Amino acid sequence: LAGNSIVLWIRMLDYLSLHQALGPAVRVMALMVNDLITFSIVFAFVLIGFGSAFQTWFRSTIAFGTIPNAIVSLFAYALGEFSFSEMRDESQVFGQIVLAIFLFIGTIMLLNLLI
């Protein structure tokens, strides 16, 4: 029922496309969805790759105990919620270097989403 409600409101956007002022905005949003799907696929591959690497190296920590937890943690890290102290406690060099590489790649990818 909740899913139907979401689909109903998205389908209502078709009727808004007929409005003179809102029509162009709805069309731009429809074009934007295609770019967002492409970005999401590429970003998912990066998250899964780094997530499996972090899970393999830091499986003793709660945040990286399983691959899904590692992916969710890395997604939060990409949005700015990270701490180098957890990596420093587990591994002096490797954790900080790989986290810095991921944050650099993630930041570049998120900035490309704005373009």
N, C-alpha and C positions, 0 to 999 in steps of 0.2 A: 504494500500500500504506500509506503514512504517512497519507494522507487518510482511508482506511478505518478506521485505528486511532482517529483523532480522532472520527469519526462513531460508531464503536462505543462509545466511552467516554461520549459525550454521550447516546446512546440508553440506556446503563446508568442514567442519571439517572431514567428512567421507573420503573425498579424501586426506586430509592431513595425515590421519592415515596410508596411504600406503607409505608415505615418510619414509625413513630409520631413519632420525634424529628426525623428528617431530612426527612420529607415536606413540612412547611411551608417549610423553607429552600429546597427544590428548587422549590416553587411560586413563592416570592418571586423566585428567580433567573430563572425563566421570564418573569415579568412585567417584570423589570428589563431583560431582553434587548430587549423591544419599545421601552422608553424609550431604551436605548443605541443602537438602530438609528436612531431619530429624531434623537437628538443627533448621531450620526456624519454623517448626511446634511447637517444644518445646518452643522456644523463643517467638512465637506469643501467646501461652497460658500464659506465664509469663507477657508479655506486656498487654494483655487484662485484666488479673486479677488485676494487679497493676493500670492499666489505669482506670478501673471502680472504684477502691478504691479512687484514687486521684480525679476522677471526682465527686464522692459523697462528699468527704470532702472539696475540694477546688473549687466548681463550680462557685464561685464568681470571680475567676481569669480568664483571657482571655485564658491562656495556657491550662486550664483544664475545660473549659466551657462545652464542649461536650466530649463524649467518644472518637471519632476519634481524636480530638485535644489533648486529654490527652495521647492517644497512641503515636501520633507523637512526642509530647513533651517528653515523657518518652524514646522514641527511641533516640532522640537527647541527652537526659541526659545520656543514656547508652554509647553514643559515646564521652562523655566528655563535653558537652555544658550545664552546669547546674549552678544554683545559689541557695545557701541556703537562701539568703535574702528574696526571694518570699515566701518560706515556713515559715520563721521566722515571717514575717508580718502577715500571716494568722493564724498560729498556732505555739505556742512556742515550744512545745515538739513533738506532734504527727507528724507534717509534716517533721521535721528533722529526726526523728527516722525511719519513713517509707521510706523516700527518701534514707537514709543511707542503709537500708536493701535492697531496690531495687538496688542501685548502687553496693552493694556487690554481690548480686546474678547475676546482669547483667555482672559485671566484670568477675566473675568466669565462666559464660556461654560463654562470648566472648573469654576468654583464652582457654576454652576447644575447641573452634573452631580451634585453632592453632594446637592442638594435633592430 
